[in-house]
């Protein structure tokens, strides 16, 4: 599903305009991003949890040159679905 499709579904189900639905979705996802950044996690019951995950520094291989390179430690966001969501699949 694309953002445009999600906006269309939300607009239809909430009887809002597509513009209003898009603004609301942008606000929701911006606040999820802020919460993950600030608190290191965001949980939505019945759906899942977004959390910051740390990756260790590691060696990788450049597939074009076969040269081994070092990749610095980094942070990423991970998602773990709730049990209800997993069971509904």
ABEGO torsion letter per residue (X at the ends): XBAAAAAAAAAAAAGBBAAAAAAAAAAAAAAAAAAAAAAGBBBBBGAEBBBBBBBBBBBBBBAAAGBBBBBBBBBBBBBBBBAAAAAAX
